[in-house]
Every structure is written in structure tokens, then in C-alpha cells.
Amino acid sequence: MTLPPLLPRAPHGGPTSASFAGLDFSVNTNPFGPNPILLEAVQRADHGQYPDPTYRAVRETLAAWHGVVPECVALAVGVSDLLHRLVRAFLPPGGTLLSLHAPFGELARAAALQRASVRVVDTLPTVLPPGTRLVYVGHPHNPTGRRLSAAKLQMLAGVCTGAGALLLLDEAYAPFLLDEAGIQGAAVVRLISPGKAHGLVGARPGYALAAPDVVAQLENLAPAWHVPAGTAALLATLPEAQPFLSETLPRVRDLASTLAADLRHLGQVEHHGTPYMTLNVNQGSAVASSLLDHGVRVRDCSSFGLPGCIRVSTRSATENDMLLNALSVVMAST
């Protein structure tokens, strides 16, 4: 029997095995979180009992909210879990995953575990390479924030349909754009990570909206009770917790815009309305390492194919000023 290859974990922002008590700008989350309504839902969930193994009530709530049937909703502990299941279900060994710009690291690792290949393109494909089974688009992309119009996404969905491939639309940061809505279609899998916008990434909520046959395959690969009671309660409470976003996300957008403008005094910035942005510092890993000595964590973008850049996500105005001061000192010495 051929076992999956042993691979290192994909790099992400946030804490590592080493203790860190400084300011963390490497995590893309709402700095005004956690959403108190969702936090209360997690805390009040019945953790003493197993949840309904079908999660029918949660799926019905989310389906009604999105205007689909419950059979179109798949729940997960984080979208990373869904990405691994999608690869296992739909990407055979030797198959191809096409990514518009560098994919989320967990997806690339899932493909490698499946012994499939990842092909990164920087322009919208009109024809898929032979053997392509999955097409991934970050909407918006992480770390650049780039995104496609709804018309271009719909066109790409048509290309995927014609080629018998699935379009994985990662909407982890779409709520931060305020005016963006996802598309639907038989070939489209919308991947939604509400923990980012609601400031509750530690609860790991995630779900997918897809055609019933795709959801059936995802459910087939999930173990029993795969979503804890607290995370399920959070997902069921999402529709009534939206006022938090209308109150806080415009403030996040303003903070990010101000931070991007200030960072432009230090180098080339790419920012498209998301809470995060990239700064070209020529040596991303060296600058990221030096910032740790100043109590500041940022995301080195080498794994995204941008070795000269770091990614930062806005925090409070005072904390952003501390980042700017630390960056000025580090870059003056490199």
C-alpha cells in the first residue's frame, strides 16, 4: 500500500510553537472582535452532549439565509478541513489543481499529500490544462487582496463546467470588501470562513455552499460529530449576528487604508480594501525575523512566491503606529 508522503505543515500566520507576547500583525482578523453574540453562542452551547450528527438544524438555518436547500451546505472545523476533503474527493493522484495566483498553503499541502500537481497562473484562464479537476480562486486573494469581478468569476465558472472541473471560491475575506457577493453554479464551491470577519478565528467555523452531489462527497469524508457543539452553535447564530459587521467593518477598512498610506513611506504597498496588505521590503524573511526582536510579528510572504514582501493586517491605530515605528528602525538597519 502506498502511503501519503510525509510533508511539513504549511506555513501560516499567527502563533508558532515558540511563545510570543508581542503584537501580532500576521493574523487577518477583525481587530474589534470577537463578536459578542457569537462568543455567547459558543459559551452557551451544550458541551456535555454530542451534537446532532447530521447538524440538520444548523444546515437549515444557513441554507435559508443563503437561499439554498440544506443539502447544499457542508459544515467544517475551518475551511482547511473542507479543502483537504475536496482534494481527496475530486483530485486524483496525478491530477492538476489550477490556482489563480498562489493558493492558500493548506490547499497546496492537501494536493501534495494526494500526489497531485499545483499549477499557478497569474491571468484568468479561458481554457483549462488537461487533467485539471479543481480551480482555486481567493476572492479576494491572500496576501495581495486582488479579486475578479462577478462577471469574470461567472465566466470562469463556465470554463470549469465545460471542462468538468470544480471552481473553489475562497471567500474568507470577502465580507471585508463590504460590497462583494459570491456567485453560484453547479461547478462552484463557495468556501466561507466567518471567524475572520467576526474576530473568532479560534472557534474555527467554516462551511461550504455547493451542489448537493458535491456536498454529499464532502459529507462522506467527514467523521462522526466532526463539528464541536460550540462551533455548530456559532454557525447557527450567524444570521442574527450580522449587525456587528456593519458596525465594525467600515472602521477596519478605514484603519487599513490609513496603515497602507503610512506604509507607502517605507516601500511599495499592494492594498485593495482588505484588512491586510503587502509591503515590499526586499528581504521579507529577514525583516520579519528582525521585527520579532521588537515585539512585532508579521507574515513573511516567501511561501506565496513573494520573497521580498511581508504581509500585515491592521490592528488598532495605536498598535499600527507601533508597527510603523518598529519597521522604520528595522529597515533603517538592513
GULO-519676 format. One record per residue: x, y, z of N, C-alpha, C, O in turn. Coordinates in steps of 0.02 Angstrom, whole numbers, plus 50000, padded with zeros to 5 digits. Layout:
N
XYZXYZXYZXYZ;...
END
This chain:
334
500424994050000500005000050000500445006250000500925006750038;500275011049957500645017349953500355022350002499765024149997;500755024550049500535029450098500645036550073501075037650031;500255041350099500385048350080501085050450101501345047950151;501395054950064502065057250084502045060950149501545064150166;502585060650187502645064450249502885071450231503435072450205;502465076350244502605083250224502575087950284502185086750329;502985093150285502945098050339502285101850336501975102150283;502095104650391501495108750393501575114950349502125117650341;501015117050319501035123150279501125129150325500825129350379;501545134050306501635139950349501005144350349500685145350297;500835146950407500275151450413500485157250458501025157050488;500065162250463500185167550512499975165150581499765159350589;500035169550630499815167750697500355164450738500935164350718;500175161550795500665158850841501025152750813500755149150771;501625151650837502005145650821502125141850886501825143550938;502555136850884502695133050945503075137350996503085135851055;503405142650972503765147051017503285152051048502825154451015;503395153751112502965158551145503095165551117503665167251099;502565169551113502625176251085502105180651120501505179351117;502345185951152501895190251191501845197251161501595201851194;502075198151099502065204751069501435206051029500915203051041;501485210550980500925212450937500945208150874501445207950839;500385204850860500365200150804499965203250747499345203750749;500325205350694500015208050634499965202850579499805204350522;500115196550596500135191250545499465187750535499395183850489;498985189150579498335185850575497825190650545497745196250568;497475188450493496985192550459496305191650493495915187250473;496155195750542495525195150578495285202050599495665206950598;494655202550617494355208850637494645210950705494525207350754;495005216550709495305218550773494795220750825494965221550883;494165221650805493635223550852493265217550879492785218250918;493465211550859493145205550883493385203550952493825206750980;493085198250980492595193950948491885196950950491725200850995;491485194950902490785196850901490455194050965490445188050975;490185198451007489925196051071489335191251065489255186751107;488915192051014488355187451005488595180450989488335175551015;489095179950945489355173350927489755170350984489735164250995;490125174451020490505171951077490045169051130490185163751159;489475172451142488985169851189488695163251164488575158651204;488575162651099488305156451072488785150651084488565145151101;489435151751075489925146551087489925144551161489935138651177;489905149551204489945148251276489325144751303489375140851350;488745146251274488125143451299487945136751267487445133751287;488325134551219488175128151187488215122451237488575122851287;487855117151223487855111251267488465106951251488445102751206;488995108151288489615104351277489605097651313490085093751306;489075096251350489035089951386488715084351346488715078551368;488445085951287488105080951246488415080951175488685085951152;488365075251143488545075051073488055079251032487455079151046;488295082950983487825086550939487465081750892487675075950884;486935084050861486595080250809487095078450755487395082950726;487205072050741487725070250692487585072750622488045073150581;486955074350606486805077050540486825084650538486835087650484;486845087850596486845095250601486275098250560486355103550529;485715094850559485165096850515484925103950529484825107950483;484835105650593484565112250610485055117850589484845123050564;485695116650599486205121650579486195122550503486205128150478;486175116950467486175117350394485535120650368485555124350319;484965119350400484345122550379484385130150390484145133950348;484675132250445484735139350459485175142850408484995148050380;485755139950394486215142950345485915142650275486005147350236;485575137150259485275136550192484745141950181484725145050129;484305142950231483795148050224484095154950217483845159150179;484635156150252484985162650250485275163950181485255169550156;485545158650150485875159450084485405158050026485595158749968;484795155950040484315154749987484445148249949484335147949888;484675143049984484795136549953484445131349996484135132950047;484505124949977484225119550017484775116850063485365117650049;484585113650119485085111150167485585106450136486155105950159;485385102850084485845098150050486405101750014486865098449989;486385108350011486915112249979487415115050030487855118950011;487355113050093487775115750146488185110250178487915105250200;488845111250181489305106650214489665110450269489965115750256;489655107950330489975111250387490675108350398490835102850377;491085112350432491775110150446492065114050504491835119450522;492595111350532493005114950580493555118350538494095115550528;493405124350515493865127950472493825125650400493705119850386;493925130350355493915128750283494505124250264494475120850213;495035124350304495595119750290495365112550286495585108750243;494905110750331494625103950330494255102650264494335097350234;493865107450242493495106750179493965106050120493845102150074;494505109850120494985109550065495305102550061495375099850006;495485099750117495765092950117495255087950091495425083450052;494625088650112494115083950089493965084850015493855079949979;493975091049991493855092249920494405089049877494265086049826;495015089649899495575086649862495515079049862495605075849811;495365076249920495295068849924494735066349880494785060949851;494195070249876493605067949839493665069049764493405065049725;493995074449743493935076549673494605077249636494605078549576;495165076449670495815077349637496205070749640496495069249692;496215066849587496555060449589497315061349587497555066549565;497685056349610498415056649602498595057849529498335054649484;499045062549519499235064349451498805069649420498965072249366;498255071449453497825076749428498125083549440498645084249472;497785088649414498035095549418497535100049455496935099849442;497805103949500497435109349532497705115849505498305117249510;497275119849475497475126249446497295131849495496725132149518;497765136149512497645141549559497795148249526498325149249497;497305152849530497425159649507497805163349561497525164949614;498435164649550498915167049599499055161449649498735156249648;499535162549694499745157249740499155155149784498805159449810;499065148649793498495146349833498635146849907499205147649928;498105146249947498165145450019498605139350032498515134150000;499085139950078499575134750088499285127950105499555122850087;498715127950141498415121550161498155117750100498165111550099;497915121350050497675118149989498255115049951498195109449926;498805118649945499385115949911499645109749947499865104949914;499635109750013499865103950051499395098050040499615092350033;498735099350038498255094050026498375090749958498345084649951;498515094849907498655092149841499295087949841499325082649809;499795090349877500425086549880500325079849915500615074849895;499915079749968499765073450002499415068549955499475062449963;499045071149907498675067049859499115065149800498895061549755;499735067549800500195066549744499915069549679499985066649625;499595075249686499345079049628499775085249620500165087049665;499715088549563500125094449550499715100749556499115100849546;500065106149574499755112849578500075117249525500695117849522;499665120249484499905124849433499645131749448499035132749451;500085136549457499895143449474499925147749411500415147749374;499385151449399499355156049342499185162949369498875163649422;499385168049333499255174949354498745178549311498585184349323;498485175049260497965177949218497375173149216497445167149224;496785175949204496175171949204496195166949146496245169049089;496145160449160496175155449106495515155149068494975155449097;495565154449003494975153448962494905146048941494375143848919;495455142448948495465135148936495865131948992496395134549011;495635126449019495995123149073496485118049045496335114648996;497075117449077497555112449055497255105449062496825104349105;497465100749021497215093849026497315091049097497835092149128;496825087449121496885084449187496695088849244496735086749302;496485095049231496295099549285495625097549313495135096949277;495605096549378494985094449411494735099749460494135100149474;495185103849486494995109149533495325115649511495905115749490;494955121149517495215127849504495085131949566494515132449589;495615135049593495555138749655495645146249643496095148349608;495185150149672495225157449669495105160149739494575158949768;495575163849766495465167549827495085173949809495315177949767;494505174949841494085180649822493905184649885493375183449914;494335189349907494955191549875495545186949891495525182949937;496075187749851496665183649859497055185649922497075191549941;497345180749953497795181750009498495179749987498595173949968;498995184249988499025190450026498925196849987498965202250016;498805196549922498815202649882498165206649886498175212749877;497605203349900496955206749900496645207549832496115210549825;496965204849780496685205349713496045201249707495955196249741;495585203549664494955199949655494705200949584494915205549549;494245196649564493935197049498493235199849505492925199449559;492985202649451492295204849450491835198749450492055193249433;491205199749468490725194249467490655191449396490565185449387;490695195849346490635193649276491205188949257491105183949224;491815190649278492395186449262492365179849300492545174649274;492135180149363492055173949400491535169449368491635163349365;490995172449344490475168449311490735165349247490565159649231;491155169149211491455166449151491915160549168491905155449133;492305161249222492755155749242492345149649264492545144049251;491785150849297491355145249316491115141449255491065135349256;490965145149202490765141949139491325137749109491205132349083;491935140349112492515136649087492595130149127492725124849098;492505130649193492575124649236492025119649220492155113549217;491415122049211490865117549194491005113749130490905107649126;491245117349079491395114149015491955109049019491975104348980;492415109949067492985105349074492865099949126493295095649136;492285100049159492155095049210492555096149274492715091349309;492725102449288493105104149348492675108149397492165110949378;492895108349459492555112449509492945118949520493555119049519;492575124349530492875130849546492805131849621492255132549647;493365132049655493385133149727493465140649740494005143449727;492945143749764492945150949775493025152249850492555151449889;493635154149870493795155149940493605162249960493935167049941;493065162849999492785169350018492965171250090492585174850122;493535168950114493715170250184493705177650201493505179550256;493915181850154493965188950169493475193250129493515199350130;493005190050095492505193750057492095198550099491945204050075;491895196850161491495201650200491835208350211491495213450218;492505208350213492855214650225492795219450167492905225450175;492605216950108492535221350049491865225050048491775229550008;491415223150092490785226650105490285226150047489685225650060;490505226349986490035226749929490095220649883489865220949826;490405215349906490525209549863490035203949879489885202749938;489785200549829489345194749838489605188949797489885189949743;489535182949823489785177049789489325174949732488745176949729;489595170949688489195168249632488985161149649489255158149696;488525158449611488295151649621488295147949554488305151149501;488275141449556488255137349496488435130249513488725128949566;488275125549469488385118549482489125116849493489285112149529;489575120749462490285119349467490625123449522491225122849533;490245127749557490525132449605490475129649676489945127449698;491035129849712491045128249784491255134549820491825136649816;490785137549857490935143549896491185141449965490835137750001;491775143649983492085141950047492065148050092492345153150076;491725147450150491575153150191491885152150261491775147050293;492265157150283492615156950348492385162850390492735167850393;491815162350424491555168250460491975170450519491895176050542;492415166250543492825168150600493265174150586493435177850633;493465175250523493905180850507493555187550520493815191650558;492975188550489492635194950494492335196050563492265201750586;492155190650598491845191350664492365191050721492175191350779;493005190350704493515190450755493505184350801493655184950860;493335178550773493295172450813493655166650777493375161250769;494265167950756494625162750718494765156650760494835151150733;494825157450826494975151750869494415146650873494535140850890;493805148750858493235144050858493215139850795492865134750793;493595141750744493675138050682493015136550646492915130850624;492565141450638491955140050599492095140250524492485144350500;491785135650488491845135550416491285131550385491025126950415;491105133350324490615129450287490685130750213490985135650192;490395126250174490395126750102489685126850076489235123650104;489585130650022488955130549985489115127649916489535130349879;488785122149899488945118749836488345114549815487855113949851;488395111749755487865107349730487785101349776488285099149806;487185098549782487065092949828487535086949817487735083749865;487705085449754488145079649743488855081049769489195076449791;489075087349766489725089149793489705088749870490165086049901;489185091449899489115091249972489085084049996489365082450048;488745079649959488705072649979489395069449982489545065550027;489835071249934490515068649936490905071449996491295067850027;490805077850012491135080750069490895077550134491305076150179;490255076450140489975073350200490225066150207490325063750262;490315062750151490555055850152491245055350183491415050150213;491655060550176492335060350201492405063250271492965063450298;491855065450301491885068350368491765062950421491325058750411;492135062950475491995058150529491355060150567491085065550556;491125055850611490535057350651490675063250697491225064050724;490155067450707490205073350751490825077450736491215079150781;490915079150672491535082450652491555089850669492075093050661;490995092650692490975099650713490775099850787490235097550804;491195102750831491015103050902490385107150914490185111250872;490075106150972489445109450987489515117050985489065120450960;490055119751011490145127051012490195130050943489905135250929;490565126750900490645129250831489995128550793489815132950754;489625123150804488975122450772488495127850795488115130450755;488505129450860488075134750886488255141450856487815145550841;488895142750847489115148950815488825149450745488545154550726;488885144050706488655144150637487895145250634487645148750590;487525142250681486805143050682486595150050700486035152150684;487035153750734486865160550757487085165950708486935171750717;487445163950655487715168950609487195173950581487335179950581;486615171750558486145176550528485955182250574485865187950550;485895181050639485695186350685486285190350712486185195050750;486885188450692487485191750718487785196750669488335199250680;487435198150614487715202450561487785209850579488225213150550;487385212650624487485219750640488195221450663488435227050652;488525216650694489225217750714489665219550655490105223850661;489535216450598489935217850538489795224850512490265228450494;489165226850509489015233550483489285238950529489425244450506;489365237350593489645242150641490405242550638490685247950644;490735236850628491465236750636491855236750570492405239550567;491595233550518491995232750457492165239350423492715239950396;491715244450422491935250950395492525253950434492955257250405;492535252750499493095255250540493735251450524494275254450521;493675244950513494255240950493494525243450426495135244150417;494075244850380494275247250314494655253850319495155254850285;494405258350361494735264850370495425264050401495915267150379;495475259750452496125258550483496625255650433497205257650432;496385250950393496835247750344497055252850291497635252750270;496605257050269496795262050218497315266850246497785268650210;497235268950308497725273450340498395269950347498915272950334;498385263650369499005259950376499355259150309499965259950305;498985257550257499285256750191499615263250168500165263150141;499275268950180499565275450161500215276850199500695279450170;500225275150263500825276350303501395271650282501975273650282;501235265450265501745260750245502075262650179502645260750166;501725266350138502005268250073502615272750080502995273650032;502715275550138503335279350151503935274750159504515276950158;503805268250168504335263450180504465258850120504975255450118;504005258550073504095254150015503455253449976502955256749990;503485249149926502905247949882502385243749919502535238449945;501765246249919501215243049955500705240649903500555244249855;500435234649914499855232449875499275231549923499315227549969;498745235249911498165235049955497535236349914497515241049874;497025232149924496415232649885495785232349928495295229249909;495815235549986495225236150028495155230850082494695231250123;495585225850083495565220750135495895223350199496225228550197;495825219750255496175221950315496925220950311497305223850350;497155216950264497855215450256498135218550193497755220550148;498795218950189499135221950132499845219150131500075216450180;500185219850074500885217850070501325223950065501135229050036;501925223450093502435228650088503075225450063503315220550091;503345228250008503965225749981504545228550020504685234550019;504895224150056505465226250098506115223250072506625223550105;506085220150012506665217049979506855210250009506985205549971;506875209750074507045203350107506525201950161506605203650219;505975198850139505415197850184505575193750246505385195650301;505935188250237506075183950294506545187350344506455186650405;507035191050319507505194550364507145199950404507265200650464;506715203750371506355209150406505865206150456505815208650512;505515200850437505045197650483505405195050545505155195650600;505995192150535506385189550591506615195250637506585194650698;506845200650607507085206350647506525209650686506625212050742;505925209750657505355212850692505175209050755504925212050803;505295202550755505145198650816505545201250875505305201050932;506145203650862506565206350916506265212850944506445214950999;505825215950906505485222150928504775220650953504385225350963;504615214350962503955212550988503405213150937502825214250955;503565212250873503075212950819503115206850773503655205050751;502545203650760502535198050714502165200050650501615202850653;502465198650592502155199650527502225193150488502555188450510;501915192850430501935186750390502435187550333502345191750289;502955183450334503415182950278503045179850219502715174650227;503085182850161502695180650102503075175950056502865174949999;503635173250079504035168850036503625162850011503695160949953;503205160050054502815154150034502295155849982502025151349949;502135162149973501665164349922502025166049856501705168449809;502675164949853503055166849794503245174149793503405176849740;503225177449851503385184649856503925185449910503785188349963;504535183149897505045183149950505265190049973505545190750027;505135195149932505325201849952504815205349996504935210850019;504245202150008503685205550041503525202650109503675196950125;503215206950150502895204750211502155206550205501975211250170;501735202850241501015204550244500855206750315501065203550364;500485212150321500255214450386499505215450382499225217250330;499175214350439498455215450443498325220550498498625220250551;497885225150485497795230750530497575228650600497205223750608;497815232250649497585231850718497315238750736497065242350692;497345240750798497105247450818497585252750792498145251250772;497355258950793497775264450768498415265050809498955266050781;498365264250875498965264650917499445259050902500055260150898;499175253050894499605247250879499915247950810500485245950799;499535250650762499815251750695500405256450698500895255550661;500365261550739500925266250747501535262650775502105264150755;501425257950820501995254050847502315249850793502925249050791;501905246950749502165243150692502595247750648503145245850629;502335253550632502705258250588503365260250619503875260650584;503375261450684504005263350717504505257650715505095258750701;504265251550729504725245750728504985244450658505575242950649;504555245150608504765244150539505285249250519505775247650485;505175255450538505655260850520506335259350548506845260350514;506365256850610507005255250641507335249350606507935249550590;506945244150593507235238050562507465239550492508015237350472;507075243050452507265244250383507845249150377508215249050328;507925253450427508505257950426509155254350439509695256650421;509095248450471509705244650488509845238950440510335235350449;509415238050388509525232550341509765235250274509895231350228;
END
